[in-house]
Amino acid sequence: MTAFCMIKLLCQATRNENRYTKRFFSTLLTQTLQKRVFSRVRYHHPEWRKSILFRLTQPFCTDEKSHTETKSKAAFGSVGRRIPHRILHLINQDGESLGNMHRAEALRLMDEHDLKLVLLHENADPPVYRLMTGQQIHEEQLKRAEKKKASPKPGVVQKELSFSSAIAKNDLETKTKQIAQWIEKKYNVKVTIRQARNSNTDMFMLFDQILETVSDKATYLSKPKVTREGVSTCTLRHMSDKELKAHQKMEKEKHSTIKKNENEDLKSSELHQ
C-alpha cells in the first residue's frame, strides 16, 4: 500500500514537472518572439514611417534651387507700380537721365506724364528704370525679338561674309557660291554690304539677288536692314524640311501655271492663224 502511494506521488510529481516545464518554455518562447516582432516594429517600422512623414511634411522651399539654377530673364515691359527697389536711377522717355530718386517720386512722374515704368538694368547700383510710352515699349520688344531671332542657336555654326556694293559681277558670283556651300552644310550666313562711295547700287536688291540664287535651300533668318549709315546686313539660314516641301509645292504650282498659260497662248495663236 505504501509502495503504491509512493508510485502515485512520483507520477503526479513527474506530471507537474512536465506541465511546469512546458509552461516555462512556452512563456519564454512567446516572450522571445514578441520581443523580436515588437523590436522590429518599434525600432524599424515607426522610424520608417516617421521618415516618410517627415519628408511629406517638409515645407516646400525653392531657396536651394534659387542658388543653383540661373534666374530666367524677365520679359521687357512695364513693371506697373510694383517697384521692389527704394532708390532707383530714372531715365525719361527721351533717354535723358533724371538722376537717383525715391520710388515714390518716380511713380509721381509716371502718373503725371501718363507714362509706363520699365526696368532696364536691375544689377546696377541703384537699378536703372526708364519712363516710356506704350509705343516705345512695343518697338523695343520688336527689336529685341528680332535680335534674338537673328542670334545663332547653340550648336549652329554662323559664317560671316562682307563686301562692297560696288562688287564686280564675277566676284559676286563667287561669293554667292560660297554662301550656297555654307547653306548646304546648314550653317547660318550673315551677309554685310557696305555702300561704296559714289555708288548708287541698291544694297537690298543685292540681298534679294543672293537669296534668289539659293532660294531652293535658303531663306531669311533676319531680313535685310540698315545697321548703321552706309552698312546693311541680313542673315540667311537653311530651310526646314517643312519649309522645303512647301517651297517645292509652290514651285510646282508656279511652273504648272506658267505651262498652262503658255499652252493657252499657243492655242490662241493657232486659232488666229
Secondary structure as a PSIPRED ss2 file (coil, helix, strand):
# PSIPRED VFORMAT (PSIPRED V4.0)

   1 M C   1.000  0.000  0.000
   2 T H   0.000  1.000  0.000
   3 A H   0.000  1.000  0.000
   4 F H   0.000  1.000  0.000
   5 C H   0.000  1.000  0.000
   6 M H   0.000  1.000  0.000
   7 I H   0.000  1.000  0.000
   8 K H   0.000  1.000  0.000
   9 L H   0.000  1.000  0.000
  10 L H   0.000  1.000  0.000
  11 C H   0.000  1.000  0.000
  12 Q H   0.000  1.000  0.000
  13 A H   0.000  1.000  0.000
  14 T H   0.000  1.000  0.000
  15 R H   0.000  1.000  0.000
  16 N H   0.000  1.000  0.000
  17 E H   0.000  1.000  0.000
  18 N H   0.000  1.000  0.000
  19 R H   0.000  1.000  0.000
  20 Y H   0.000  1.000  0.000
  21 T H   0.000  1.000  0.000
  22 K H   0.000  1.000  0.000
  23 R H   0.000  1.000  0.000
  24 F H   0.000  1.000  0.000
  25 F H   0.000  1.000  0.000
  26 S H   0.000  1.000  0.000
  27 T H   0.000  1.000  0.000
  28 L H   0.000  1.000  0.000
  29 L H   0.000  1.000  0.000
  30 T H   0.000  1.000  0.000
  31 Q H   0.000  1.000  0.000
  32 T H   0.000  1.000  0.000
  33 L H   0.000  1.000  0.000
  34 Q H   0.000  1.000  0.000
  35 K H   0.000  1.000  0.000
  36 R H   0.000  1.000  0.000
  37 V H   0.000  1.000  0.000
  38 F H   0.000  1.000  0.000
  39 S H   0.000  1.000  0.000
  40 R H   0.000  1.000  0.000
  41 V H   0.000  1.000  0.000
  42 R H   0.000  1.000  0.000
  43 Y H   0.000  1.000  0.000
  44 H C   1.000  0.000  0.000
  45 H H   0.000  1.000  0.000
  46 P H   0.000  1.000  0.000
  47 E H   0.000  1.000  0.000
  48 W H   0.000  1.000  0.000
  49 R H   0.000  1.000  0.000
  50 K H   0.000  1.000  0.000
  51 S H   0.000  1.000  0.000
  52 I H   0.000  1.000  0.000
  53 L H   0.000  1.000  0.000
  54 F H   0.000  1.000  0.000
  55 R H   0.000  1.000  0.000
  56 L H   0.000  1.000  0.000
  57 T H   0.000  1.000  0.000
  58 Q C   1.000  0.000  0.000
  59 P C   1.000  0.000  0.000
  60 F C   1.000  0.000  0.000
  61 C C   1.000  0.000  0.000
  62 T C   1.000  0.000  0.000
  63 D H   0.000  1.000  0.000
  64 E H   0.000  1.000  0.000
  65 K H   0.000  1.000  0.000
  66 S H   0.000  1.000  0.000
  67 H H   0.000  1.000  0.000
  68 T H   0.000  1.000  0.000
  69 E C   1.000  0.000  0.000
  70 T C   1.000  0.000  0.000
  71 K C   1.000  0.000  0.000
  72 S C   1.000  0.000  0.000
  73 K C   1.000  0.000  0.000
  74 A C   1.000  0.000  0.000
  75 A C   1.000  0.000  0.000
  76 F C   1.000  0.000  0.000
  77 G C   1.000  0.000  0.000
  78 S E   0.000  0.000  1.000
  79 V C   1.000  0.000  0.000
  80 G C   1.000  0.000  0.000
  81 R C   1.000  0.000  0.000
  82 R C   1.000  0.000  0.000
  83 I C   1.000  0.000  0.000
  84 P C   1.000  0.000  0.000
  85 H C   1.000  0.000  0.000
  86 R C   1.000  0.000  0.000
  87 I E   0.000  0.000  1.000
  88 L E   0.000  0.000  1.000
  89 H E   0.000  0.000  1.000
  90 L E   0.000  0.000  1.000
  91 I E   0.000  0.000  1.000
  92 N C   1.000  0.000  0.000
  93 Q C   1.000  0.000  0.000
  94 D C   1.000  0.000  0.000
  95 G C   1.000  0.000  0.000
  96 E C   1.000  0.000  0.000
  97 S E   0.000  0.000  1.000
  98 L E   0.000  0.000  1.000
  99 G E   0.000  0.000  1.000
 100 N E   0.000  0.000  1.000
 101 M E   0.000  0.000  1.000
 102 H E   0.000  0.000  1.000
 103 R H   0.000  1.000  0.000
 104 A H   0.000  1.000  0.000
 105 E H   0.000  1.000  0.000
 106 A H   0.000  1.000  0.000
 107 L H   0.000  1.000  0.000
 108 R H   0.000  1.000  0.000
 109 L H   0.000  1.000  0.000
 110 M H   0.000  1.000  0.000
 111 D H   0.000  1.000  0.000
 112 E H   0.000  1.000  0.000
 113 H H   0.000  1.000  0.000
 114 D C   1.000  0.000  0.000
 115 L C   1.000  0.000  0.000
 116 K E   0.000  0.000  1.000
 117 L E   0.000  0.000  1.000
 118 V E   0.000  0.000  1.000
 119 L E   0.000  0.000  1.000
 120 L E   0.000  0.000  1.000
 121 H E   0.000  0.000  1.000
 122 E C   1.000  0.000  0.000
 123 N C   1.000  0.000  0.000
 124 A C   1.000  0.000  0.000
 125 D C   1.000  0.000  0.000
 126 P C   1.000  0.000  0.000
 127 P C   1.000  0.000  0.000
 128 V E   0.000  0.000  1.000
 129 Y E   0.000  0.000  1.000
 130 R E   0.000  0.000  1.000
 131 L E   0.000  0.000  1.000
 132 M E   0.000  0.000  1.000
 133 T C   1.000  0.000  0.000
 134 G H   0.000  1.000  0.000
 135 Q H   0.000  1.000  0.000
 136 Q H   0.000  1.000  0.000
 137 I H   0.000  1.000  0.000
 138 H H   0.000  1.000  0.000
 139 E H   0.000  1.000  0.000
 140 E H   0.000  1.000  0.000
 141 Q H   0.000  1.000  0.000
 142 L H   0.000  1.000  0.000
 143 K H   0.000  1.000  0.000
 144 R H   0.000  1.000  0.000
 145 A H   0.000  1.000  0.000
 146 E H   0.000  1.000  0.000
 147 K H   0.000  1.000  0.000
 148 K H   0.000  1.000  0.000
 149 K H   0.000  1.000  0.000
 150 A H   0.000  1.000  0.000
 151 S C   1.000  0.000  0.000
 152 P C   1.000  0.000  0.000
 153 K C   1.000  0.000  0.000
 154 P C   1.000  0.000  0.000
 155 G C   1.000  0.000  0.000
 156 V C   1.000  0.000  0.000
 157 V C   1.000  0.000  0.000
 158 Q E   0.000  0.000  1.000
 159 K E   0.000  0.000  1.000
 160 E E   0.000  0.000  1.000
 161 L E   0.000  0.000  1.000
 162 S E   0.000  0.000  1.000
 163 F E   0.000  0.000  1.000
 164 S E   0.000  0.000  1.000
 165 S C   1.000  0.000  0.000
 166 A C   1.000  0.000  0.000
 167 I C   1.000  0.000  0.000
 168 A C   1.000  0.000  0.000
 169 K H   0.000  1.000  0.000
 170 N H   0.000  1.000  0.000
 171 D H   0.000  1.000  0.000
 172 L H   0.000  1.000  0.000
 173 E H   0.000  1.000  0.000
 174 T H   0.000  1.000  0.000
 175 K H   0.000  1.000  0.000
 176 T H   0.000  1.000  0.000
 177 K H   0.000  1.000  0.000
 178 Q H   0.000  1.000  0.000
 179 I H   0.000  1.000  0.000
 180 A H   0.000  1.000  0.000
 181 Q H   0.000  1.000  0.000
 182 W H   0.000  1.000  0.000
 183 I H   0.000  1.000  0.000
 184 E H   0.000  1.000  0.000
 185 K C   1.000  0.000  0.000
 186 K C   1.000  0.000  0.000
 187 Y C   1.000  0.000  0.000
 188 N E   0.000  0.000  1.000
 189 V E   0.000  0.000  1.000
 190 K E   0.000  0.000  1.000
 191 V E   0.000  0.000  1.000
 192 T E   0.000  0.000  1.000
 193 I E   0.000  0.000  1.000
 194 R E   0.000  0.000  1.000
 195 Q C   1.000  0.000  0.000
 196 A C   1.000  0.000  0.000
 197 R C   1.000  0.000  0.000
 198 N C   1.000  0.000  0.000
 199 S C   1.000  0.000  0.000
 200 N C   1.000  0.000  0.000
 201 T C   1.000  0.000  0.000
 202 D C   1.000  0.000  0.000
 203 M H   0.000  1.000  0.000
 204 F H   0.000  1.000  0.000
 205 M H   0.000  1.000  0.000
 206 L H   0.000  1.000  0.000
 207 F H   0.000  1.000  0.000
 208 D H   0.000  1.000  0.000
 209 Q H   0.000  1.000  0.000
 210 I H   0.000  1.000  0.000
 211 L H   0.000  1.000  0.000
 212 E H   0.000  1.000  0.000
 213 T H   0.000  1.000  0.000
 214 V C   1.000  0.000  0.000
 215 S C   1.000  0.000  0.000
 216 D C   1.000  0.000  0.000
 217 K C   1.000  0.000  0.000
 218 A E   0.000  0.000  1.000
 219 T E   0.000  0.000  1.000
 220 Y E   0.000  0.000  1.000
 221 L E   0.000  0.000  1.000
 222 S E   0.000  0.000  1.000
 223 K E   0.000  0.000  1.000
 224 P E   0.000  0.000  1.000
 225 K E   0.000  0.000  1.000
 226 V E   0.000  0.000  1.000
 227 T E   0.000  0.000  1.000
 228 R E   0.000  0.000  1.000
 229 E C   1.000  0.000  0.000
 230 G C   1.000  0.000  0.000
 231 V E   0.000  0.000  1.000
 232 S E   0.000  0.000  1.000
 233 T E   0.000  0.000  1.000
 234 C E   0.000  0.000  1.000
 235 T E   0.000  0.000  1.000
 236 L E   0.000  0.000  1.000
 237 R E   0.000  0.000  1.000
 238 H E   0.000  0.000  1.000
 239 M C   1.000  0.000  0.000
 240 S C   1.000  0.000  0.000
 241 D H   0.000  1.000  0.000
 242 K H   0.000  1.000  0.000
 243 E H   0.000  1.000  0.000
 244 L H   0.000  1.000  0.000
 245 K H   0.000  1.000  0.000
 246 A H   0.000  1.000  0.000
 247 H H   0.000  1.000  0.000
 248 Q H   0.000  1.000  0.000
 249 K H   0.000  1.000  0.000
 250 M H   0.000  1.000  0.000
 251 E H   0.000  1.000  0.000
 252 K H   0.000  1.000  0.000
 253 E H   0.000  1.000  0.000
 254 K H   0.000  1.000  0.000
 255 H H   0.000  1.000  0.000
 256 S H   0.000  1.000  0.000
 257 T H   0.000  1.000  0.000
 258 I H   0.000  1.000  0.000
 259 K H   0.000  1.000  0.000
 260 K H   0.000  1.000  0.000
 261 N H   0.000  1.000  0.000
 262 E H   0.000  1.000  0.000
 263 N H   0.000  1.000  0.000
 264 E H   0.000  1.000  0.000
 265 D H   0.000  1.000  0.000
 266 L H   0.000  1.000  0.000
 267 K H   0.000  1.000  0.000
 268 S H   0.000  1.000  0.000
 269 S H   0.000  1.000  0.000
 270 E H   0.000  1.000  0.000
 271 L H   0.000  1.000  0.000
 272 H H   0.000  1.000  0.000
 273 Q C   1.000  0.000  0.000
